[in-house]
Amino acid sequence: MALASIKLDGGTALVTGTASGIGKEVAFAFAEAGAHAIVLVDLHAPDIMLEKCRQYAAHPDLRLLPIAANITVEKDVENMVQSAISAFGRIDYCVHSAGIGCISRAPTERLDVEAFQHTMTTNASGTMLVLRAVSNLMAKQEPRTYTSPRSNATRSLGRGAIVVISSIPGIIASPDMMPYTVSKHAVIAIAKTAAVDNFRHNIRVNIVDGLSWIKGLRAMSALQRAAVPEEVADAIVFLCSPAATFINGSALVIDAGMTLTALRSNL
């Protein structure tokens, strides 16, 4: 197994949306980086993930907890957090990956209202519920510290780190994608507000905007492809790590430079 490029000082990670895609890769990346415990959350408990996580584990006694939860249901989210605390005592890193993609490509004049509401409930309200529950829990935890092996200096890791996964349509508008675009703009606003609210608790909240599978956007990438999940997952673990203790409220754009230019004639 290759050595992880990002190292964690132990800790417990909670990851939503771990059955597939970026969420799955984030769980693997946390195992590889040295997390002591990982809570794997999806609509159906992702038991299939357990063997893979152990395969990549840097910590010899990695503990895993699969949880079935619907992140749009308040009770499910609260139970998810309480189950994690009962098993491991604290949550040091939370990565919120669960959500839905673009389920309607209708233009504004033919907008599918039901699709809009469903997308907002899943992506925006779900993000709010997860950040509310995790922030409430982390605020009660004791801060952790990290001592650099290079400088021997000790600095605070705070009470926890949260990363919310958004998408490039969260920072630019794309045609025929109002439900998804609006929901991802909302996700960023929720995360940035949570970052400000959590200043006093010493909890960091950051956002990752990745170039997704959407064909029209993918074609504009300098690399002519979307980011593979591993490329996004490694950046997410970095934002949770001691290497990023001074990064807070930021949106990390992973798009091969696509959003640097306004010349998007192929739209």
Disulfide bonds with the S-S distance in Angstrom:
none
